[in-house]
C-alpha cells in the first residue's frame, strides 16, 4: 500500500506554500513597473494564474470544504495589493480589471482543489 502523509502535514505544507506564493505576489505587484508594453490581456492572464496558484494551496491549508473562504481571503488580499499599487509611487496603478482577474483566478484555483478532492 502506498504511503499517504497525514492530512495535517499536507495542510501545514500547503500553508507554507500559500505564504510563499503570497509574498511572491506582493513583491511582483509592488515592485516598480516595467517600462515595456505588454500585450493587452497578458497582465490579466498573469493575475488569473497567480491567484489560482495562491488559492489552490490555501484551500488545502484551510480544508477543501472551506474553499469559499480561500476565495475570499485571496480576493481580499488581491484588492489590498491593488490599493497598495494605487497609493504607491512605483509607477503602478490599481485596476478593477486586475481585481476581477484575481477573483476569477482564486475561484478557479480553489474550485479545482475542492472538486478534485472528491468531497461530498
N, C-alpha and C positions, 0 to 999 in steps of 0.2 A: 504494500500500500504506500503511495507517495506521501511524503511529509507535507503537512499543511500547517503553516505557522498559525498560532492563536490569533483570533481576530483582534485582540487588544494590541498585539505587536503590530499588526497591519495598520490599525488606527493611529498608533504613535508614529510610525514611519510616514504615514500619509500626512499627519500634521506637520512633521518636519519638511516634507516636500512642499506642502502648501505655503509654509512660511518662506521657504527659499524662492518659490515662484512669485510670491507677493513682493518680496524685497527686489527681485529682478524686475518685475513690472514697474515698481516705484522708481527704481533707478532709470530705466529706459524712458519712463513717462516724464520725469522731471529734469533729465539732463538737457543741456542746451540743444535747440533744434538744429537739424542738419539743413544746410542751405540748398541742397539739391532737391529738385522737384520729383516727386514720386508719381507713378500712375494714379489716377483718380481714386480708385477704391482699394488700392493696396493697403493703405493705412487701416481701413475698416476690417479687412481680412486679418491683418495683424492683431487688431484689437479682439476680434472674434476668437482667434486661436489662442491668444494669451489668456483670456478669461475662461475659455474652455479648459485650458491647462491649469488654471487656478481652481476652478470649481470641481473638477474631477477628483483630485486628491482630497479636497476639502469635504466633499460628500462622503468619502470613505472615513475621513477623520471624525466627522460628526456622527455618522451612521447613515447608510444608504436610505433608510426610511425618512431621514431628515433632509432629503435632497433640496426641498424648497428653502430651508434655512441656509443651505450652502449658496443657493442662487441669490438670496437676499444679501448675505454677507459679501459675496463677490461683487454684486452690483453696487452696494453702498460704498465699498472700497473704491471701485472704479469712479463713481461720482465724486468721491472725495479727492481723488487724484485729478479729475477734470477741473475741480475748483482750484486745486493747487497749481495747475498749469495756468489757469486764468489769472491767478493772483501773483504768480512768479514773474521773474524778469529774465527767463531763459529763452525768450523768443517763441514761446508756445502759447496756444490758445485753448481754452476749454471748448468742448464741442458736444452738442446734444447727439449728433450722429455717432460720435465715438462712444458716448454713454449707451446709446442703443445697441451698438455692436458689442459692447462689453456685456450688456444684459443678455443678448442673444447667445453669445459665446458661453456665458455662465450657465444659461438654461440648457444648452446643448451638452456641455461637459457633465453637469450634474445629472441630467436625464440619462445620459449614456451609462453612467455608473449605476444609477438607480434601477434602470430597466434591464441592465445586463447582469445584475446581481441575483436575479431570479427570486426576488422577494414578493410575497403576496400582499 
